[in-house]
């Protein structure tokens, strides 16, 4: 069954430039620490992005977070995440996902592109729930598993921290 998004794409109603609504969007992270006993959650408070949908329905876009905007609620941990051991936010201020291909299927989309963290660029493909809220707002929700060692973040004092992390994305795009 075709989704509302697929119908709007087929009609060309979604064609054009889109801007990520940073106030309505969120990018979070989760990992396990203390040998898997403690779940650590955080959120990036500065999120931006843009997308373009062609008349034929091809879509590309970028979501960028400011690495220094990470917050877990514990200042010492947040400062450590911003340090060279992890994001090295001073040297690498942005973390970005660039979508090069979006394939719609019902209420979801397969989004392929690249994730850039600390100047390490890796291909990723995620499945996102997608919804249209009229012809002027689109939202995507996705979960992206990431091994931080793939991006040069292998710090792991006493082997307490998992290298496997989960990034949650709630992206709301509005007409530019």
N, C-alpha and C positions, 0 to 999 in steps of 0.2 A: 504494500500500500504506500502510495506517495505521501510524503509529509508536507506540511504547510511550506516549509523551506524549499523543498523540491518544486512545488507548484509556483512559488514566487520566483525561483531561479529560472524555471522554464518560461515564465511570462516575461522575463527580463526586468522584473520589478526591483530586484536587489542589485542591479548593475550600478557601479559607481564606487566612489571613495567612502571609506568608513574610518571612524576614529574610535580607539578604545576609550571607554569611559572609566578612568582610573578610580573615581569615587565609588562606582558600582562594581568594579572588578576586584578580584583578589588572587594572589599567588601565595600559597603556603608550602611549608615543608614539614616533614616528619621523619624522625629517625629513632633508633633505639640506642640507649646508652646503658652504662652500668651492667654490661654483659647481657643485654637484652631485657633487663628488668624494668627500665624506665623509658617511657616514650617521651621524646622531646619534640615539641611542636613549635613552629614559628611562622611568621608571616612577613612578607615584604610590603612595606607601607607605600612605596613609590612604584607604581606600575603605569606604563604607557604603551602605546602601540597604534597601529594603523593597518588597514587591509584594503584591497581592491578586488571587486568582483566584476568580471567582464560580462558583456551581454550574453556570451555563450555559457556562462556559469563557472568559468575558471576563476579560482580564488587564490590569492597570495596575501601574506601579511606578516607582521612582526609584533611580538610582545616583548617588552624590555622591562626589567626590574633593576632598580638601583641596589647593588650588592650591599651598600652601607645601610640600607633601610631595613635590613633583617632585624626582627625583634622576637624574642622568646619570652620576655618578661623578666629575665635575669640579666642585669647589666654586664656582669663579669663574663657570662657565657656569650652574650651578644658581641661584646668587644673581642672575644676570642674568635668568634665566627667571622668577624670583619678582618682579622689579622692574616698574616702570611700563611698560617697553618691551614686556613680554610679559603675564604673568598678572596683574600688579599685585595680588599675593596679600594684601597688607595691606588694600587697599580692597575687594577681591573675593575673600574667602577660599575660596569654594566654586565648583566646576564641577559642573554636574549635567545628567543626562539623565533626562527624565520620559517614560515610555512611556504613551501613551494608547490604543494599539491593538496587539494581537498576533494575527496570523493564522497558524495552524499549517498546514504543508504537508509531510507526510512527516517527515523528520528535521530540518526547518528551520522557521523562523518569520520572517515579515515583521513587523518592529517599527517602528511609527511613533510619533513624539513630538516633543519639543523638546530642543535642546541649549542650555544657558545657560552662557556664558562672559563674564565682565566685564559682567554685566547685559545682554548682547546675547542675545536669544532667537530661535533660528532653528528652523524645522521640519526634521526629518530622518527618513529612512526607511532602515532597514538590514535586511539579511538575516542572521539568526543561526542557527548550528547549535544545536540544542536537544536535550538528553537528560535523561531521568529516571533517577535512581539509586534505584529503589524509589519509594515514595509520599512520601518525606520529604526528597528532595533533587533539585533541578533545576539543570542548568548550561546557560549560554548562552555561545557564543563568536561574536564578531563583529569585523569590521574596519570602521571608519568613516573615510572620507576627509574631511578638513576643510581649508578654506582659512582660515588664521588671520586674514587681513585682514577676513573676514566678521565677526569678533568684535573688531575694533578693535586688532589686533596686527599692524601693518604695518612695524614696525622691520625694516630690512634694510640694514645697513651695507655699503656698496660693492656692493650687489646680490649678496652672497655666499650668502644663505640663501633657500631655497625657501619660498614662502608655503603650499605644499601640504604637509600633514602627514597622517600615518596614526595613528589611535587604535585600539589593540587592546584588546578587552574579553574577559575571562574572568570571568563572574559565576556564583557558586555560591549558590543560595538554599536555605535550610532552613526547615522549619516554625517559625513564630514561637511 
